[in-house]
């Protein structure tokens, strides 16, 4: 009999459980895949103990009532560890099930965990509020293999519940419900043209790029940023039909109602926001640079929200290798986990901030430099290389300059959501 199919998940560095989980079929605590020894009739795996030590546990059905359990640990076991091993052993090899049934349960639970990871992404462990939902799903799938709720509560206590990590997409609706907010908001621009916004939860993230990051630039000093309040951001870059509905003009070179507006300056974007605010009664503005990167990353730490490799950009953005030297209708590539499209490539996006060096240390709701000759643009464009489309990449231009062929923007709703 072979080992059960495995799933992979990383716990963030710096947490009490800074370990790579490579098999999750036994209630979130396996550190190795299940190993089956047909000759010895044992099943074994390595587990994480309440004391945070690890133990390799081998279990054999001695007779109809008793289990033979051996455990090798990386240190002395506490009484709590011993009790936990006993409980784990019963779950690994249930008294009323033979080896084939136990193996079948392991496979079924792997499928269940895979579905959870598919729904919540690899960030389930970054959002402690999701642990209980995950456990409930496992219990529903097969109660005898579920992770104990008491252990779940212990882990939640270790992780804390201060919302340091934003919830993944599957939980944005729950976040909205918890805070009495709409998950999406739509503005009517007239003439059948609408603009859709999505809720961006409050939270913390590491802005910039690590010193060892590929293509890192000196102006990307990594630092912790807190976004203290949720906000709404345009699901798409502002399109030509939206821009024309508000301003009566379309300066774009690459014409198309659903294509992003381009060849606009920061000042043009400000005028659009002013007119749209007056028309709708909502305060519409450009995002701050911190809001932009936070929303782009949506909880990720990689170069793009889709991964670290240059090839990971293909599925989420239009850039020099796949654009065909033109912009494209918004929303044709895959969104990030918060439902935002074209955050990488297509057109550069103006931000509210003056361009300047990041302030030293952690920051809360930073607004950028106090003044300067340039405003910030983010996201890269259809003719940019992968380096310039990275989540952390910073570009700048004079506010009155209409960035030719590839300068656009998206907007946020200001004020309390």
Secondary structure, DSSP 8 states (H G I E B T S, - for coil): --------EE--TTSTT--EE---TTTT-BSS--EEETTTTEEEEEEE-TTS-EEEEEEEE-SSS-EEEEEEESS---HHHHHHHHHHHHHHT-TT--HHHHHHHHHHHHHHHHHHHHHHGGGGGG-GGGHHHHHHHHHHH-GGG---HHHHHHHHHHH-SS--S---GGGHHHHHHHTT--SEEEEEEETTEEEEEEEE--EEEEESB-TTSTT--TT-B-EEEEE-S-EEEESS--BHHHHHHHHS----SS--TTBB--S--HHHHHHHHHHHHHHHSS-EEE--HHHHHHHHHTT--SSBTTBSSGGGGTTT-B-TTTS-SS--BTT-S---TTS---SSBSSEEEEEEE-----SS-EES---BS--S-EEEES--TT--GGGGSTT--EEE-TT---TTTEE--EEE-S--
